[in-house]
Amino acid sequence: MRSQDYGRDVLAGGKKRSVPEVAAEPGVVVEDPASGFCGAVVRFESGNVVLEDRHGRERLFPLRPAGFLVDGRPVTLVRPAVAAATPTRSASGSVRVEGLKARTARDSRIWVEGLHDAELVERVWGHDLRVEGVVVEPLDGVDVLADRIAEFGTGPGRRLGVLVDHLVPGSKESRLVAAVRDEHVLVTGHPFVDVWQAVKPAAVGIAAWPVVPRGVPWKDGVCAALGWGEPYEGWRRVLAGVRGFRDLETSLLGAVERLIDFVTEE
């Protein structure tokens, strides 16, 4: 059936068929029948929805009735429902500050290993960080930690908190961290190979994280085992599954909370 046939069959003439509404949550995959573009919902812009395909290309589409296909069937995309009352707790479990205006950023910083770590911290602790005026920055790997600390220039009121993956005895990360001798730097971490593993499996709809053979990049191995496509597609699934602190392992929760306390201590 051609794409234009959907409009006549569903909305025009004769007996109209009911078209289901689908909440446009991040990660929901739909197809635009007019162009054939297929992608996952990533965000909204000016009342339109932005889709991203498997190659990372983004396109913007209006939210028209019966304007998209899911599994070959027409649907109407709608914005996700907004809770009637503003929650009193943030995603981290802290008391939400109403009417918040982010304070001027502190000189102190929190560094994380990569972009995924930064996005996950923002998802759960973003409200707290804006209240405290703390900026989180990707470090692009712990190998450059010593040089970056020297460039930053720590001191009283200019502290660094660093979140490290795979911080276990005998790991490369533990050896690099052990070399840090600066009272104005606190390094914490979690035991997982990648920050994805710090998300509880149930939050992303799996029983457990797959075991990846040695020599295979961890994210590639996980996506192959679960049929998630490319790592960027897998990450969308992981991030979309995190609603708050209860979706994270306690080792990550404790590590981040300690860093926030450290860099905000007067």
C-alpha positions as CSV (number, residue, x, y, z in Angstrom):
1,M,0.0,0.0,0.0
2,R,1.4,3.4,-1.0
3,S,2.0,6.1,1.7
4,Q,-0.7,8.4,0.3
5,D,-3.3,5.6,0.6
6,Y,-3.0,5.7,4.4
7,G,-4.5,9.2,4.4
8,R,-7.5,8.2,2.3
9,D,-8.1,5.0,4.1
10,V,-7.8,6.3,7.7
11,L,-9.0,9.9,7.6
12,A,-11.0,10.6,4.5
13,G,-14.4,9.4,3.2
14,G,-16.6,6.6,4.4
15,K,-16.2,5.0,7.8
16,K,-13.1,6.3,9.6
17,R,-10.8,3.9,11.3
18,S,-9.4,4.6,14.7
19,V,-5.7,5.6,14.6
20,P,-3.9,4.9,17.8
21,E,-1.9,7.5,19.6
22,V,1.7,6.8,20.5
23,A,3.7,8.8,23.1
24,A,6.8,10.1,21.4
25,E,9.2,9.0,24.1
26,P,12.9,9.1,23.4
27,G,14.0,6.0,21.5
28,V,10.6,5.2,20.0
29,V,11.2,4.2,16.3
30,V,8.8,5.4,13.6
31,E,8.7,5.9,9.9
32,D,7.6,8.9,7.9
33,P,5.5,7.4,5.1
34,A,5.9,10.3,2.7
35,S,9.8,10.2,2.6
36,G,10.5,6.7,3.9
37,F,12.7,8.2,6.6
38,C,12.9,5.8,9.6
39,G,14.4,6.9,12.9
40,A,14.1,7.1,16.7
41,V,12.6,10.1,18.5
42,V,15.3,12.2,20.1
43,R,13.7,15.5,21.0
44,F,11.1,18.2,20.1
45,E,11.8,21.5,18.4
46,S,9.2,24.2,17.9
47,G,6.3,21.8,18.1
48,N,7.9,19.3,15.7
49,V,9.6,16.0,16.4
50,V,13.2,15.3,15.6
51,L,14.0,11.7,14.4
52,E,17.5,10.2,14.1
53,D,18.2,7.3,11.8
54,R,20.8,4.5,12.2
55,H,23.4,6.6,10.5
56,G,23.1,9.4,13.0
57,R,21.2,11.7,10.5
58,E,18.5,13.9,12.0
59,R,15.3,15.2,10.4
60,L,12.4,17.3,11.7
61,F,8.8,16.4,11.1
62,P,5.5,18.0,12.1
63,L,3.2,16.1,14.5
64,R,0.3,15.4,12.1
65,P,-2.6,13.1,12.8
66,A,-1.8,9.6,11.4
67,G,1.5,11.1,10.2
68,F,3.8,8.2,11.0
69,L,4.0,4.4,10.8
70,V,4.9,1.9,13.5
71,D,5.4,-1.6,12.3
72,G,3.7,-0.6,9.0
73,R,0.6,0.8,10.7
74,P,-0.4,4.4,10.9
75,V,-0.2,6.1,14.3
76,T,-0.5,9.6,15.6
77,L,2.6,10.8,17.6
78,V,1.8,12.8,20.6
79,R,4.0,14.5,23.2
80,P,4.5,12.4,26.3
81,A,2.0,13.2,29.1
82,V,3.2,15.7,31.7
83,A,2.5,15.0,35.3
84,A,-0.3,17.1,36.7
85,A,1.7,18.2,39.7
86,T,5.4,19.1,39.7
87,P,7.3,16.4,41.6
88,T,8.8,17.4,45.0
89,R,11.8,15.2,44.4
90,S,14.4,15.4,41.6
91,A,15.7,12.3,39.7
92,S,18.5,11.9,42.3
93,G,16.0,11.8,45.2
94,S,16.9,15.3,46.5
95,V,14.3,17.9,47.3
96,R,13.4,19.8,44.1
97,V,14.0,23.6,44.2
98,E,11.0,25.2,42.5
99,G,11.6,28.2,40.2
100,L,15.2,27.3,40.0
101,K,17.7,29.7,38.3
102,A,21.0,28.0,37.9
103,R,23.7,29.7,40.1
104,T,26.9,31.0,38.6
105,A,29.2,28.1,37.9
106,R,31.8,27.4,40.5
107,D,35.5,27.2,39.7
108,S,35.4,23.6,40.9
109,R,34.5,20.9,38.4
110,I,33.5,17.3,38.1
111,W,35.2,15.3,35.4
112,V,33.9,12.1,33.9
113,E,35.6,9.7,31.4
114,G,33.3,10.3,28.4
115,L,30.2,11.7,26.9
116,H,27.9,8.8,28.0
117,D,29.1,9.3,31.6
118,A,28.3,13.0,31.4
119,E,24.8,12.4,29.9
120,L,24.0,9.8,32.6
121,V,25.1,12.2,35.4
122,E,23.0,15.0,33.9
123,R,20.0,12.7,33.6
124,V,20.0,11.9,37.3
125,W,21.8,14.7,39.1
126,G,21.2,17.6,36.6
127,H,18.9,19.5,39.0
128,D,21.3,19.2,41.9
129,L,24.2,20.4,39.8
130,R,22.4,23.5,38.6
131,V,21.4,24.3,42.2
132,E,25.0,24.0,43.3
133,G,26.5,25.6,40.2
134,V,28.7,22.6,39.3
135,V,29.8,21.9,35.7
136,V,30.4,18.3,34.5
137,E,33.0,17.9,31.8
138,P,34.0,14.8,29.8
139,L,37.7,13.9,30.3
140,D,38.0,11.7,27.1
141,G,39.8,8.9,29.0
142,V,41.6,8.6,32.3
143,D,45.0,8.3,30.5
144,V,45.2,12.1,30.4
145,L,44.2,12.7,34.0
146,A,47.6,13.8,35.4
147,D,48.2,16.2,32.5
148,R,44.7,17.7,32.8
149,I,45.0,18.2,36.5
150,A,48.2,20.1,36.0
151,E,46.7,22.3,33.3
152,F,43.6,23.0,35.5
153,G,45.5,24.3,38.4
154,T,43.8,23.2,41.6
155,G,43.6,25.1,44.9
156,P,41.2,26.2,47.7
157,G,37.9,26.9,46.0
158,R,39.1,25.3,42.8
159,R,38.6,21.6,43.4
160,L,38.3,18.6,41.0
161,G,36.1,15.6,41.5
162,V,36.8,12.8,39.0
163,L,34.6,9.8,38.2
164,V,36.4,6.8,36.8
165,D,35.1,3.6,35.2
166,H,36.5,0.1,36.2
167,L,38.2,1.4,39.4
168,V,39.1,-2.0,40.9
169,P,42.4,-3.3,42.3
170,G,45.0,-4.1,39.7
171,S,43.3,-2.3,36.8
172,K,45.0,0.3,34.7
173,E,42.6,2.9,36.1
174,S,43.5,2.1,39.7
175,R,47.2,2.6,38.9
176,L,46.7,5.9,37.3
177,V,44.5,7.1,40.1
178,A,47.0,6.0,42.7
179,A,49.5,8.5,41.2
180,V,47.3,11.5,42.0
181,R,48.7,13.3,45.0
182,D,46.6,16.5,45.3
183,E,44.5,17.3,48.3
184,H,42.2,19.3,46.1
185,V,41.3,16.3,43.9
186,L,39.0,13.5,44.8
187,V,38.8,10.5,42.5
188,T,35.9,8.0,42.9
189,G,34.6,5.3,40.7
190,H,32.6,2.2,40.1
191,P,33.7,-1.4,39.3
192,F,32.1,-1.7,35.9
193,V,34.0,-1.9,32.6
194,D,31.7,0.8,31.2
195,V,29.1,3.2,32.7
196,W,26.4,1.4,30.8
197,Q,26.8,-1.5,33.3
198,A,26.0,0.9,36.2
199,V,22.4,1.0,34.9
200,K,20.4,-1.9,36.3
201,P,19.5,-4.4,33.7
202,A,15.8,-4.3,34.5
203,A,15.8,-0.6,33.6
204,V,16.6,-1.4,30.0
205,G,14.4,-4.5,29.8
206,I,17.1,-7.2,30.1
207,A,17.8,-9.9,32.7
208,A,21.5,-9.2,32.8
209,W,24.3,-7.5,30.9
210,P,25.9,-9.9,28.4
211,V,29.4,-11.3,29.0
212,V,31.6,-9.9,26.3
213,P,34.6,-12.0,25.1
214,R,38.1,-10.6,25.6
215,G,39.4,-8.6,22.7
216,V,35.9,-7.4,21.7
217,P,35.0,-3.7,22.4
218,W,32.5,-3.9,25.3
219,K,29.8,-1.7,23.8
220,D,30.1,-3.5,20.4
221,G,29.8,-6.8,22.1
222,V,26.8,-5.9,24.1
223,C,24.9,-4.4,21.1
224,A,25.7,-7.5,19.0
225,A,24.5,-9.8,21.8
226,L,21.2,-7.9,22.4
227,G,20.5,-7.0,18.8
228,W,20.7,-3.3,19.6
229,G,22.5,-2.2,16.4
230,E,25.3,0.3,16.6
231,P,26.6,1.5,20.0
232,Y,24.9,4.9,19.5
233,E,21.6,3.2,19.1
234,G,22.3,1.0,22.2
235,W,23.1,4.1,24.2
236,R,19.8,5.7,23.4
237,R,18.1,2.6,24.8
238,V,20.2,2.7,28.0
239,L,19.7,6.5,28.6
240,A,16.0,6.3,27.9
241,G,15.6,3.5,30.5
242,V,17.0,5.7,33.3
243,R,14.2,7.7,35.1
244,G,16.0,8.3,38.3
245,F,18.5,7.1,40.9
246,R,16.6,3.8,41.5
247,D,17.7,2.7,38.0
248,L,21.4,2.9,38.9
249,E,23.7,0.6,40.9
250,T,24.6,1.8,44.3
251,S,28.3,2.0,43.6
252,L,27.7,4.7,41.0
253,L,25.3,6.5,43.2
254,G,27.7,6.7,46.1
255,A,30.6,7.7,43.9
256,V,28.8,10.7,42.3
257,E,27.3,11.9,45.6
258,R,30.8,12.0,47.2
259,L,32.1,14.0,44.3
260,I,29.3,16.6,44.5
261,D,29.8,16.9,48.3
262,F,33.6,17.4,47.7
263,V,33.4,20.1,45.1
264,T,30.7,22.0,46.9
265,E,32.2,22.0,50.3
266,E,32.8,25.5,51.5
